[in-house]
Every structure is written in C-alpha cells, then in structure tokens.
Amino acid sequence: MEPLFGREQVKRSVAAVLEALREPGAADPPPFETLVQAVCGRLHVAKMNTLLPVVNATGVLLHTNLGRAPLAVDALNAMAAIGRSYSNLEYDLTAGGRGSRYARTTDLLCTLTGAQDALVVNNCAAAVLLMIDTFAKGREVVVARSQLVEIGGGFRLPDVLRRGGAHLVEVGATNKTYLDDFERALSPQSSLLMRSHASNFRIAGFTRDVAPRELVELGRRVGLPVVEDLGSGALVDLAVYGLPRERLVQEAIAEGIDLVAFSGDKVLGGPQAGIIVGSRTLVARMRNNPLIRALRVDKFTIAALAETLRLYATQRHEEIPFFAMLAAGEPALRERARRYCSAIPGSSMVETIAYAGGGTLPEQGLPSIGVALDFVSPGALLERLRTNTPRIIARVHEGRVLLDLRTIAPWEDDFVLAAFASA
Ligand SMILES: *Cc1c(COP(=O)(O)O)cnc(C)c1O
C-alpha cells in the first residue's frame, strides 16, 4: 500500500503531541500506546482536512458544501485527457499560431443559447464583477429593490456592485416595481439596467415585477444595455423533472437581454465557472478588460465545460449526474432501497423529500426514497458515517439517520453497503 503520510508529517504530529505534554501543569505522561493513538488521531484529522470524495446521502442534489454538481463521465474523461498531455489551450490548430482559450466553448454556448458571443470566467460572481467593472465603474446601475439578493458564501449583489466601483440605484418597493420606477431613476450617470435572479428567496402576496421585455424596450429606447444575473442558468426545462419552471438562458437571450451571466456548476451540472452570453460588442469589451487575466478559467474547466455542453447539444444531458438524479424513477429508487434494507439490520424504507439545492429552487421538494437507520444515538452514527471509509454525509429525520437514495449514485451502492457490512 502507498504510504499516506511522509516522514515529516508524522514527525510534526509526534512533536505536537509531545509539546502538549510539556505544557506547564500538564498531567504525568500517559502510556506509550496512548501517545501513539494521539499521534494517529492527529494524522487522521489531517487526512480528513484534505479534499476527499464523499457519498452525498443528504438528498440535496446541488449541495454547495459538498462541491455542487458532480461531473458527467465524458467531462471527467476530457479533464484526464487534457491533463495528461499538451493541448491547444492557446493554440489555433487551423491557422497554426497563437489562439485564444476563450474561444474553446464559444461555439457550443452560442449554439445552445442563441447568443452572438460568449465568455467563461471563474464563477458567476466573477462574471458579474467583470460586467460591472467593464461597463459601470464610477457610474450608476439601476436594479429593482426586490432583486438585491444575498446568495450566501459572501455574494451579495449590492456589495459586488460597490466592489466593482458602481453606484447602486435601487428602484421600486420591496414587493412592487414598475417600469416607471426604472425610467424615473435614469440619469446621465446611468450605465446598466440590471436584473438578478431571486435564487434563494420568494416575495409572496401582492407583487409586481418588470417583465424582461419591458426592461429591454426601455434599455433600447435610452441606449443602455440590460444585463441579467441568472444565477443557476438552466438550458433545459426543469419542469419536466418536477421542479418549478426556471427561465432558460436562451429565453433571456430571445427576450433581448444584452448580457446574461450564470453558473457552470448549478443546474447546468458542469464544473465551477461563470458563463456570460450575449451581444458581440459587449462581450468583446469584457474580453478586452485586463481584469479577465485574473478571472480566467484553466484548461480543466474548459475541458469539462465543453463536454458538459456537448451533452446538451446532442440531447444526452441525462448523462449529467444532476439530471440522472432528477430523472431517477421511484420504482428504481425503491428497488435499491430494498437492497439496502436487506443488507442493513434495523433499517427501513421511507418516503422522503429531496431538494435541488445549489442556492436556487430552495423550497421545491422532489419525492424521493430513503433508508432510515435505527441507532440509539443518531448523532454518533452520523459521525461514524462521515469519518469512516467511504465517507457518507447523511442527515437526521424524525430521530433517525436517513440515507436519501436520490443523491447516492447507483454505482456507489456497493461501497456504501460494504461499509455497513464491515461495521
Ligand atoms: C449562485 C448565484 C451567484 C454566484 O454564483 P457562483 O458561480 O457561485 O459564483 C450569483 N448570482 C446569483 C443570482 C446566484 O444564484
């Protein structure tokens, strides 16, 4: 077996354990075995703090803490192939000279969304920052008050605008915004009209929003670009899978939005990336912004994103794990649950609710099937599951530990069941 730790790592752990013993007021030295256990414990914790694969049994499909979207096999193979050898990352194979990394996914993105041009950066937050920095520095951005969202993980639209050097002009009331509100807020300092996806909240009751087409019409009339932070960025209708209908990226483009930004690793099901699609002249200006050098994506992201997009372009998007999980039928989930129940003593099949997650569609549940485990202390079982191999992240529901089968990939079943067999 390959060693897990180098000599120096072990030495540091031993030193740290001995150090604690030398502290003034420390008790008498414990037996040697106890010291060895303490050193092993430290090394175990060190290993747990490295990046490791886990089994997601939470039922939250796009779990931000668990790395959001798992990738399709084609995307993973492309990353391995591109990593193993040299690539045409910045080399033009037809012209035989220097090429642009930014061109590698443009055709696919334009074909799928109907946009004239596209640009990929590190994540959606970077995409929004680049938009603001390019078009709104020192000028005003007009946004409806009802769309000033904080996503979590430090992305808060008003703060991003401020960091980008733009002045936020909030219009409308919390629940109602009219086109007139936008119109009256315009000044010679206005640079962009902006829309943002509410992502993780809903305003219910008496509400009124400005339709994208109305805003586009105003933008055209006064000569200002209309940009939209779509957040999740769906390319196919999620209602087919029992989720609420999300406005598609291609719809935003068809409605005339000049620039649309969205994430690569939310409902798209690809690698972490921020994708901007829209008008040729505006994308060109963003491409020429020196900031792009700091926000650019690496070859692995480009490889994985291109293959993920190709799956959409060839009607194979159900090979993307996010869609495979959505599409899993109840009979198949029940079948797998029966296997779990016969392998794990004291477990039973339960109907449960899974969630899309990923900072979008927060409330909408998907019917799912879980396996509930009877254990005296659910907290202790949760801990054992997440620190053993494979590391399983589960949740407690009604006093019992629950494994939701919708987010456990069928190919993981053998590992999970083997772990229970050995425990
Ligand atoms: C998730 C989200 C973001 C941030 O996307 P990242 O790719 O995580 O940077 C920005 N805006 C909206 C509306 C979002 O939903």
The ligand as an ORCA input file, in Angstrom:
! r2SCAN-3c Opt
* xyz 0 1
  C     -25.353     31.370     -7.224
  C     -25.514     32.738     -7.704
  C     -24.392     33.551     -7.908
  C     -22.999     33.084     -7.600
  O     -22.609     32.085     -8.478
  P     -21.174     31.379     -8.269
  O     -20.984     30.609     -9.538
  O     -21.291     30.543     -7.056
  O     -20.173     32.468     -8.125
  C     -24.592     34.822     -8.365
  N     -25.822     35.290     -8.619
  C     -26.935     34.536     -8.455
  C     -28.278     35.135     -8.750
  C     -26.812     33.227     -7.998
  O     -27.908     32.469     -7.817
*
